[in-house]
Amino acid sequence: MSHATKKWEVFPGRNKFCFDGKIIMGPDVTIFYINIFLIVGTTLLFIIFECPYLTVKVSPFIPVITLLLFIFVMSTLLKTSFTDPGIIPRATADEALYTEKQIKITACGDVSADRPPPRTKEIFIRGQSVKLKYCFTCKIFRPPRASHCSLCDNCVDHFDHHCPWVGNCVGRRNYRYFYLFTVALSFYIAFVFICTCIHLYFLSENRVVVEAVKDSPASVIVLLVTFFSCWSVFGLAVFHTYLAASNQTTNEDIKGSFSNKRGGSSRNPYTSGNGCSNCCYVLCGPFSPSLIDREGFITPDLVEKNIINERQPTKMNTSTYVSSNTATVHYPWNGMKSYPVMNQSQKMQSSVIPGQQFNKQIFIEKSSPTSLDDGNLYSKRRPVMYEKVDEQTEQNSKLFQKKNQLEIDISKLDLDLDDIETPSSFVDNKNTLCLEPLSASKLKLLHDTTMIESALDLDSLEESTSSVGANSHAGLIKNKHMI
Amino acid sequence: MSSARLSNISSTQNCIKVYVQRDYSQGTLVRFQTHLPDELIDKLELSAFQYTVNQLNNFFEEAESTSCKTYCQGCCACLTAYLMFICVESHYEKVLKKVARFVTEQNEKIYAPRGLLLVNPAERGLRVIEILIINQPVISRA
């Protein structure tokens, strides 16, 4: 391998990375660019058309203040956008398994064990009861105040909100920059607005305003941009000052986590009680480190531990979905009849059927990948992938057939019929990692729809595809039905 | 890849892993539970375990506490438009290095002789302390 893979390249979720992982952003940054364009554009107009006049007429400090404010606004904005918001790394496979066991143990103590165990954990923070929810994507109990960002598809500590204007989540690690950005920007907007008004006022001395506008049309643009943006920015700055002083996040405020309306006294257990010290903590508190080691190198044991498996659906879907789509494979042991290539979990279902049954064509329902959607906006991207899949399907099926011809020669010598793993072996050749995430999302689908996970140990089934497990019944019934 | 590295991987792959969870009773500061997991009862003395966890808790408390120094650092960083951290290490990062040193030292002194391995909580996103029981392989499922 010529190039050592770094962790950001296989990082799960939909965050974007630039400059070798030094910069992390949200998935969609269009509005962030518009934001930059507005700020830089207005500043340029202001400096070119207003500043020369104002420097002479009012004060030479105006360009200096403008420049300082502009630098501060831009640095806080870029800092907010490019900082890891406090993404909580997903659990390793072993840790997820351990958590799963713990859930079962607590459920066994419960009398009503026939129901699936609850995926919440109640803890007490300074005497205040808080429920921790289990995150099915990250396989962890979300720490208090953390939330899963549906756009970035990662859990973010101290999640405030996902801000499209900065193109990133706002969380524990970049809240202070975001807050400073809103405050600095409101000052900047107010400053530019007032300066432009003064400019127009001087120009329109002893004549009609319209003539003054003709003299300096750029002022009107600056005036309009600042006038319309100031309301939202001021509102945001005031709102976040309130939140910072009361040590709440936007997320908690919207959900009304600490309001008394929902009955009971649910006070905020995180506040220090003093608005001033809360603000100080936000602005000058400790700088928590990034918990995702973006620039670390991938070591083989990480691959083994499946830390990185979740990223694969985003990068390698094409090959994954080809396997579940239309590509056909000729099985050497049944007279060159073609069967749909099955994905891993379908293989699981059919793996117990003796080789002879393959003489009848088995159509196993193709599971639509959109049904894997667990409500976090996966579906938005899926159609795009499908287009790619369709384009490549033909190519791939040719490739599959080619490979299969090689396969036949071997199979002439070896007529061992239980070699049902064969189809997977050349899907695997293409990409060893691609099967793992699909099965993970399949399991999630299974869990979401049937809660089957609570009753069965699906993890062991996933590993031993050839064992006659409870899942094979499902496969048999399904096949019977089809035949 | 060297064969030594491979054997190392396989040795840590198939062993029991025990996780010590976070203790949120005092807020969202990083703290770990001092309750000894059942799997470790016959392998590790309670006092040794509690010493490790308490030390770690103290380190993180030091990292997250708001002393005059951290406020000054915060203000300075703000004035330099946060460009300061390109050349200066933050207080938290310094403490994390201390934690890493402490974990290595504890592994050498206490955990390795007992066939255990303590994993730096920073490597697990400060969510859990992972302890590997090395000399007891998981019975592989058929």
Chai-1 contact restraints between the chains, C-beta under 6 A:
chainA,res_idxA,chainB,res_idxB,connection_type,confidence,min_distance_angstrom,max_distance_angstrom,comment,restraint_id
A,S75,B,A81,contact,1.0,0.0,6.0,A-B,restraint_1
A,K79,B,Y82,contact,1.0,0.0,6.0,A-B,restraint_2
A,I88,B,G125,contact,1.0,0.0,6.0,A-B,restraint_3
A,P89,B,G125,contact,1.0,0.0,6.0,A-B,restraint_4
A,D94,B,K17,contact,1.0,0.0,6.0,A-B,restraint_5
A,E95,B,Y19,contact,1.0,0.0,6.0,A-B,restraint_6
A,Y98,B,Y19,contact,1.0,0.0,6.0,A-B,restraint_7
A,I123,B,Y24,contact,1.0,0.0,6.0,A-B,restraint_8
A,F124,B,S25,contact,1.0,0.0,6.0,A-B,restraint_9
A,I125,B,Y24,contact,1.0,0.0,6.0,A-B,restraint_10
A,P144,B,Y24,contact,1.0,0.0,6.0,A-B,restraint_11
A,P144,B,T28,contact,1.0,0.0,6.0,A-B,restraint_12
A,R145,B,T28,contact,1.0,0.0,6.0,A-B,restraint_13
A,Y281,B,T66,contact,1.0,0.0,6.0,A-B,restraint_14
A,C284,B,Y71,contact,1.0,0.0,6.0,A-B,restraint_15
A,C284,B,G74,contact,1.0,0.0,6.0,A-B,restraint_16
A,C284,B,C75,contact,1.0,0.0,6.0,A-B,restraint_17
A,G285,B,T66,contact,1.0,0.0,6.0,A-B,restraint_18
A,P286,B,E64,contact,1.0,0.0,6.0,A-B,restraint_19
A,P286,B,T70,contact,1.0,0.0,6.0,A-B,restraint_20
A,P286,B,H91,contact,1.0,0.0,6.0,A-B,restraint_21
A,P286,B,Y92,contact,1.0,0.0,6.0,A-B,restraint_22
A,F287,B,S90,contact,1.0,0.0,6.0,A-B,restraint_23
A,F287,B,Y92,contact,1.0,0.0,6.0,A-B,restraint_24
A,S288,B,Y92,contact,1.0,0.0,6.0,A-B,restraint_25
A,P289,B,Y92,contact,1.0,0.0,6.0,A-B,restraint_26
A,P289,B,E93,contact,1.0,0.0,6.0,A-B,restraint_27
A,P289,B,L96,contact,1.0,0.0,6.0,A-B,restraint_28
A,L291,B,G125,contact,1.0,0.0,6.0,A-B,restraint_29
A,P300,B,I9,contact,1.0,0.0,6.0,A-B,restraint_30
A,D301,B,I9,contact,1.0,0.0,6.0,A-B,restraint_31
A,E304,B,Q13,contact,1.0,0.0,6.0,A-B,restraint_32
A,S460,B,R141,contact,1.0,0.0,6.0,A-B,restraint_33
